[in-house]
Amino acid sequence: MIDGAPQLYREAQAAQMLAICPRTLRQLRKAGKIAYIIIGSRIAYSGDDLRRYIEGQRQCASIPAQIRRSSGMTSPSPVID
C-alpha cells in the first residue's frame, strides 16, 4: 500500500464488509447510493466510503414515527398527557 493512499476493497471484499451480496452492492453503485473508485477497468471502494454509506443507513429506533396518546389517538409529534 502507498503511504497516505486510502485502503481500497474489491467488490467481493466490500460486499462482505457490508454483509450484502455483490449484486446488491452493484445495484447500490449504479443507483448512485455508494461512492466508488475506478482504476483502469476495475472498481474499488475505499474504507472511508464504506463507513460513510453505513452511517447514512443509520436509523434511530428511539424516535417512533407516531406516538400513541393515552386516549388511543396518534400524533406525529411528542405529546405529554
Secondary structure, 3 states (H helix, E strand, C coil): CCCCCCCEECHHHHHHHHCCCHHHHHHHHHCCCCCCEEECCEEEEEHHHHHHHHHHCCCCCCCCCCEECCCCCEECCCCCC
